[in-house]
Amino acid sequence: MRALKMIMNKEFARVFKDKKMIFSLFILPVIMVVFIIALIALIAYFIIGDQTKHVSQIYVVNEPAAFAEMLEDGESTVINYADESMIEDIKSDILDMRADVLVVFPKTFEEDVAADKVPDVRTYYNPSNDYYDVSYLYISKALSEYRNYLIIEKFGSVEKTLVFTENATDGELEGDDSVIQDDKVASGKMIGAFLPYFITVLLFAGAMSLGVDAFTGEKERGTLAALLMTPAKRIEIAFGKIIGLTLLSLASACVYLIILLVIMLVGGSFAARLDLGISLAFNAGQYLRVFVLVFGLVFLYVSVIALVSIHAKTVKEAQSYISPIYIVVMVFGLINMYNNSSPSTFVYLIPIYNVGIAFKGIFTQDITAVQYLLSVFSTFGFAAFFTYLVAKAFKSEKVVFSN
């Protein structure tokens, strides 16, 4: 036990006496998280700003006089009136995204309406155009108003043509809103889409820099061989290193979580002031369950990286071996980000992937106790198994002295 504590203290000293390691573990995470969140916010800001600056080019052919009166140019909309000879050119412009929407009325539209016929008004747009939805919404609203205008002209009232309405009194009565949702669950679903990716990927990056240097780096420098000559048992050295690195990585993970918590609290307060219907407040139980999973994930990462690093001859070789694992972690994170299907119970046994799924379930409050426990036991179980393999590798002279 004394030797185990000595090895752990040695790992702590190696990190805390190195300014570069302190920066990479405790300062760089803050910079990275803030940078990523700021970048996402900046991209969203520019996307929204770009859409508001866009001026929609809407073309109308054979427009009825009453409909033309309903349309007017604005800061974000220009109405162009054209004839049938220009239709193909306008379609070409829509394809090339130089125009947004084309509305074509039949030549005999007004006569058909007067004769109780049902003329077909054609609208053309390009879904690949980033701004088409705004333009199409504008035209759809104008056509709906024009339709009501014609109904009133013909029947004297819109109500005479209605069989039923849909949500016409939505929100007028207290507690009678059409949208029935728990804001916390909705917000948790939104956060669960991207937060697990950041946590799983960033934690691996931190554990990788520590693990490679602690095992392969010491092999290259010869300090591992000197350590093996001490009275400490090899299994104590292996466990001491893994436990020490796990605690250091967990400390780095806590920095990530604290920064994310602060961002969520600030964002939640901002959303509440704007009445966006978003709640970023989570209870202590959710935070505790996330922490336990983060602990297990860090333990798993460290054990896997240690197993790969102890078998590598050089730091460069170890990094090349670990890179494919890093890619797998990123792929799992991306799958979790875009997968909205309900996972089967078996999924919670898949290491690394199950943690991201469990994170989403915790944030959305729809993970069961069985699913959570399976994720925890699976994660710690695989971590213990890889730790056993590391301890076994330390007993091999060929492995620990290869360089």
N, C-alpha and C positions, 0 to 999 in steps of 0.2 A: 504493500500500500504506500509505503514511503517513497519507493522508487517511482511508482505511478504518479504521485504528487510532484516529484522532482521533474519528471518528463513534462508534465503539464505546465509547471512553472517555467521550464526552459522554453516552451512554445510561446507562452505569454511574453517572456522577456524578449524573445526573438522578434516579436511583432512590435511591442511597445517601445523598444529601443531603436526601431527603424522608422524614421519620419515618413518614408515612402509608403510603408505598410500601413501606418496610421492614416495617412491621407487616403489610400485606396480602400480601406475598410470603413472609415467613419466619416470622412469628408466627401469623398467622391460619390458615395450613395446619395447624399443630400443634393449635390449638384446634378446628378443624373436624373433623380426623380423630379426635381423642380424643373429641370430643362425639358424632360419629356412631357410633363403636364403643361408647361408653358407653350411647348411646341404644338401640342394638340389644340390648346385654346387659341393659339395664333392662327393655325390652319383653319379652324372653325370660323374665326373672326374674318379672315380673308375670303372664305367661301361665301359667308353671309354678306360681307361687304361687296363682293364681286356681283352677287345676285341683285343686290339693291341698286348697283350702278348700271346694270344692264338695261338697255332700252329695247323693249320688245318691238319687233317689226311685224305688224299684223296686216294682212291683206284681205280685202273683201271684194267679191265679184257679184254684180247684179244686186247690190244692196237695196232693200226697200227703204223708202224715205224715213219711215218711222224708226227703223232699226239704226239707220245712219245717225239719227238725232240722239240715240242713246249712247253712241260711241263718241269719245272725245280723246284727243291727245293729252297725255300727261307727262310727268317727268320721267316715267319709266315705260311709257307706251306711245307708239306712233301708229296711227291708223292710215293705211294706204288703200285707196279705192282704185280698182283695176277693172279691165274688161276681159272677156273670155280668151282673147288672143294672147294674153299674158300668162295664162294659167300654167302652162308647161315650164316657162321660164321661172315662175315663182316656186314651183315644185322643185326645180333644180336648185334654187337658192335655199330652200328649206333643207334639201339634202346636204348642201355645202354649209349649212348653219349660218347663212347670211340673212335668212328670214326665219320667223318663228312659227306662225300659224297662217293658214289660208282658209277662208270661209267662202264657199261658193253657193249662192242661192240660184235656184232654177230661174230661167228668164220669165216664166209664167207663174212665179211664186204667188203674187198677190191675187191673180185671177184664180189660181187653184184653191187658195184659201177661201175666196169668196164663193167658189162652186162646191164647197164642202169636200174638196179633195185633200189628201195629205201629202204635200210636197216634201221631198227629202233634201235637207240642207247638208252639204258635204263640208267636213272640216279635215284639213291636212296638217300634220305636224311630224316632227322627228324626235322620237323618244331618246335618241342619243344626244340630243341637244340638252346641255345642263340647265337651260332656262325655259324649256318648253312647258314645264308644268305650270309656271307662273302665267305665261301667256295663254295657255289653254284654259286655265282657271278663269282668267279674265273674260275670254270669249264664251265659255260655258255659262258664266253668270249673266253675261249680256244676252245670250240666246234665251236663257230661262226667263229673264225679265221681258224680252220681246214676245215670248210665247204667252206669258200672262197678259200682256197688253192686248194681244190679238183675241184671247179668250174673253177678256172684259168687253172688247169691241163687239164681239159676236153674241155673247150671252149675258152681258151686263154684270157678271160676277164670276170670279174664279171658283168660288165655292160650289157653284152649280155643276162644275165638271169634275169635282172630287168625289171619289168613293170613300177614301180614308186618308188620313194624314199620318205622318211618321215623326214623332218627337216634336210636334209643333209647340208644345208647352214645356219643353225641356228646361228645367232649372227654375221655372216660375214658382213651383211649390217647394217648400223647404224639404230637403231629403228626397227629392224626386228627380235627381239627375240621372241621365242615361248611362253615364260612365260610372261603373261600380268597380272600384279597385282600392287596394290598400297602397297608399303612397310609399310606405316603407318597402313593401314587396316590389313595387314597380321600380323604385330607386335601386334596390338591391339587385334586381335583374340587370339594370343598366351598368352598375358597378361590376357585377359579376362577369360581364362580357369582356372587360379589359384588365381589371386589377389582377386576377390570377395569372395572366400572362406576364405582367411586370414582376410579380413576386417570384414565380418559378424561374424565370430567365435571369433576373438580376441576382438572385441568391446563388445560382450556379456559377455565375461569373465571379462572384466574391470568393466562393469556396474553391474554385479552380486555381486562382492566384495563390491562395494559401497552401493548398494541398500539394501542388507541384513543387513548390519551393521547399516544403517540409520533408518531402520524401526524395524525389529525384534530385532536387537542388543540393540536399545534404549528401547524397551519394556522390555527386560530381565534386563537391568541395572536400569530401573525405571525412566530414564531421560525423556522418552516420556510422562509418566503420569504427571511429573512436568511441562513439556512444555504445556500440555493441560490445566493446571490450570492458565496459564497466560491469560491476556486480549485478546490475539490474537485469532481470529476466527479459528475454526478447518479447514475450507476450505483454509484459508490462510496458515496454517501450512502444509497442504497436498500439496498445490501448491508450496509453498516456498521450500519444500524439493525436490519435483520432478524437479522444474526448476533449483535449485542449483545442484542437482545430474546430471541433463542433461548437464549443462555447464561444470561441472568437467569431466564428461565422454567425452564430446566433445573435451575438452582440451587434454585429453589422446588420443583421436582419431586423433587429429591433429599431435601428436607426431608420431603415426603410419604412417600417410600420408606423413609427411615430410621425415621420414626415407626411406619410399618406393620411394618417389620422388627422393631422393638423389641416391638411389641404381639404379633406372631406368636411371637417367642422366649419372651415371658412366658406367652402362652397355651399354647404347646407344652409348656413346663415344668410348667404347672398341669395340663394334660391328662395328661402322663406320670405325675404323682404320683397322679392319680385313676384311672390305668389305663383311660382312655377309648378306647384303640385309635386315637388320633389322633396323627399325626406332622407337625409343622409345620417340620421341618428340611429346607431345600433346599440344593443344592450351589452352588458358585461359578459354575458354568456357567449355571445357571438365572438367577441374579441378573444375570450379564453380559448374557444375551440379553434380559432384561427391560429393562435399562438402555439397550441399543441401540435397542430399540423405543420406549422413552420419549423418547429423544433425537430419533428420527425423528418421533414424534407431536408433540412440542413444536415442532419445525421446521415441520411441516405446519400446525399451528394458527396459529403466528405469521405464516406467509406468507399464509394465507387471511384472517386478521384484518387484516393490513397491506393486502392488496389491496382489501378492502371499505372500510377506514378512509380510504385515500388518495383514494377516489372520493367520500366523504361530505363535506358542507360543514360540518356541526356534529357535536359529540360525540354529541348526542342522536340525530341522524340515523344516525350510524354504529352506535350501540347498537341502534337499531330494525332496521337491516339485518342485524346480526350475530345478533339474537335467534332468527330462524328456524334459523340454522346451529346455534346452541346447542341448540335443540329436537331437531334431527336427531341431534346427538351424544348427547343423553340417550336418544333412541329406540333408537339403535344399542346403547347400553349396556344398556338394558332387554332388548332382544332377545337379546343375548349372555347376560344373566343367566338367562333362562328357556329358552333354546334348548339342548337336550341332544343334538340330532341330529349325526351326523358330517358336517362341512362338506366340500363339494367343493373341489377345488384352485382353481377359479375364484374362490371366495369370498375367498381370500387376496390377491386383486388389488384388492378394493374398499377404498378409503381409509377410514380411521378404524375401520370395522367390522372390517377384517381384523386390526387390532391387538388388539382385545378377544378375537377368536377365537384369535389366536396366544398371548395371555396365558394363556388357559384351557389351551391345548395344552402350554405350558411347565410350568404347575403340575401338570398331570396326566401329564406326561412322554409324551404320545402325539403330539406334533407332529413331522413329518418335517423333514429338513434342507431339502428343496425347498420345503415349505410356509412354513418360517420365512424362507428367503431371499426368496421371493416377497413376503411381508409387508414385509420390510425394504426391498427394491428399490422396491416399489410406494409405500410411505410416503415414502421419500426422493425418489423420482422425481416424485411429485405435488407435494411441497414445493418441489423445484427448479423445476418448471413454474410454480407460482404466484409464486415469487420472480422468475422471468423476467418475468412479467406486471407485477409491482410495479415492476421496473426500467424496463420499457417505459412504464408510467404516469408515472413520474418525468420522462420526456422530454417529456411533453405539458404545455404551458403551461396549457391549459384545465383540466387535472385538478389540478395542484399549486397553482394560484393561485385555484381556485374557492372562494368563501366567500359 
